[in-house]
Amino acid sequence: GLEYGEDTLEIHTDAIKPGEHVLIHDDVLATGGTAAAVCALVEELGGVVVQCNFIMELGFLKGANKLKVPIASLLNY
């Protein structure tokens, strides 16, 4: 669920092997819902999320608070 509706994320069950380290890359970190969902999918398959990287972070929305891993952003607003 999102603040403005619902959406679905999917991943192939063989996309990540148990114990595999994963970097997640996305364009924008806003509320953190999508990135948190992707982290959950990776962890569900046994992967270990090492870091999330974004081109831009909308810091005033505090999406980074939903993530339990280090994040890096090129731009912060």
Helices and strands as residue ranges (DSSP letters): E 21-29, H 33-44, E 48-57, G 59-61, G 63-66, E 71-76
